[in-house]
């Protein structure tokens, strides 16, 4: 068995074990079913419909960056690629796993795969910055909540600081730095050349302030749509004690936690985080698990659509 397969099985078993623990140990299946049966289907339908806007915002942001590289991709093409990526996200440990598909789909641009990877990395970084800033600023309103989870907030603040230090260091590294390194091995020279091209492409993006502002605006709009999506799920389950403002820091925190490759598609980890969160608002575990299962179900439905697109486009 390869290491890759072993890690996949470990994350899958770990996630399913956590899910089994929260379902049987912290709640009862019939209570979870009762919470789901009491949900408002119109609100759930509206929450699911927001996925359309989410994919549109993501595609527009991605296209904006690709257009700077002279690519001619259309928004529908990019939406299809995003859907296929969501299919592969079902089996990968983070929500970024499907980016491999996106890099492959747009590899026929300047600098090929290296250029495509740089575009996706720059786009993802804008989303991470928007997510962390939203969580950090919104959390300042709830100081008492911050005291409940100090380590999580510390890691969030350190991550945001790390991103800005990385961007600062990226700008400080001179263009052509990697290509100028002396190396006798042809394969290593090739790698250094690709690293130099990757660094130069992202540096070009960072130095274009107008582009950065537009990309960040789309990223912020996307995150707002995500928060609204989860807010509607909460309202559908009757979680009226959670104010709308609280979603603006709790949901980014949840997404931040799910970005770590602990389990496949956040199974189990999402549930534990939501149970801890909902306890603060005096909701029992079954509501947190129902919330998590609805989120997972929506992801599976979108992933199935992406899988069908993948199957038929391969033919």
Buried (B, 14 or more C-beta within 10 A) or exposed (E): EEEEEEEBEEBBEBBBEBBEEBBEEBBBEEBBEEBBEEBBEEBBEBBBEBBEBBBBBBBBBBBBBBEBBEBEBEEEBBBBBBBBBBBBBBEBBBBBBBBBBBBBBBBEBEBEBBBBBBBBBBBBBBBBBBBBBBBBEBBEEBEEBBEEBEEBBEBBBEBBEEBEEEBEEEEEEEEEBBBEEEBEEEEEBEEBBBBBBBBBBBBBBBEEEEBBEBBBBBBBBBBBBBBBBBBBBBBBBBBEEBEEEBBBBBBBBBBBBBBEBBBBBBBBBBBBBBBBBBEBBEBBBBBBBBBBBBBBEBBBEBBBBBBEBBEEEEE
